[in-house]
Amino acid sequence: MREGTESQSIYPSKPAPRGLVTAAWSGRRWQPDGTDVFCGDRRNLPETLFETAHFFAIPDLFPLTPGHILIIPKRHYPCYGAVPARFERELEQAVQRVRAFQQDDMGLEPLIWENGGSAAGQSVRHAHLHIIPMPKTVSALPDPKQALPIATGLTAIRHWWHSHKGGRPYHLVDFRGERRLLPGGSPDVYDVNLLKTQVLNVEVAPDGRHWVRKPNPTSVAGTVMRFRRWEMSHPDVSQHPRRGPGAGLAA
């Protein structure tokens, strides 16, 4: 089952959401008018772990690994390349809060990943950042030949996205302090997806761009429980995440 299956197979006991997302939730993850399942009513999404003024974090319903979390802007933006610069600091703090949870509670380093644009394999056309705890057996990602090393902040991502009318697709990859921008459709993405199939036991669709995953309510519930427990035992870290080399997205 590919990410983005109909809601009836995911939440059979819940009514279809109302308002902006009703049409999208009936079987399509996006609509021509820009609405999607992350817009509007959140009652049919997994439980919100925390939220800030402009972002919220939820467990991924289709997790690659236990503890896989998404950070999503409340306002509709097609990808993080389109998110205004004034929100970078707030986004960084949200990312570091999730990173601290995964490091402290799970003892794992996260892979931060975004598919920017449908041509880059983005299945929901609303910005969402994947923060994925990686197994300890993964010490580095394949060395991408077409990658553009980028500094902290989203400036390079914004410039790339806005360099073409309608948006220039990309992949944002950040692991162990090494941040890279991969052009949308780059062959390097196949190397990273190969790693996912070998290490994470994830199936990749024939197009080589989409992850084929099944909804996992048990994993979602476990992530919520562990995050709440971590928040209670680390109130200072959860509210004021630590900073460190290579940590974060903002400059």
KAWO-V840481 format. One line per field, one symbol per residue. ss: DSSP state (A for helix, B for strand, O for the rest). psi: psi as a letter, one per 30 degrees, with the letter a starting at -180 (. if undefined). Layout:
ss: ???
psi: ???
This chain:
ss: OOOOOOAAAOOOOOOOOOAAAAAAAOOOOBOOOOOBOOOOOOOOOOOBBBBOOOBBBBBOOOOOOOOOBBBBBOOOOOOAAAOOAAAAAAAAAAAAAAAAAAAAAAOOOBBBBBBBOAAAOOOOOOOBBBBBBOOOOOOOOOOOOOOBBOOOOOAAAAAAAOOOOOOOOBBBBBBOOBBBBBBOOOAAAAAAAAAAAAAOOOBBOOOOOOBBOOOOAAAAAAAAAAAAAAAAAOAAAAAOOOOOOOOOOOO
psi: kkkglkfefeiffklkllbegeeefffkfllfgfllffkbkgfgllkkellaefllklkkfikelkgkkkkkkekkkflfffkkffgeeeeeeeefeeeeeeeeefglkkkkkkjjkefggkfjhkkkkkjjkklffjfllkjkfgkjkllllgeeeeeeegfkkfkjllkkkjkhfjklkkkkgkffeeeeeeeeeeefhkkklffgekkjlkkieeeeeeeeeeeeeeeefheeeefiklllkgklfl.
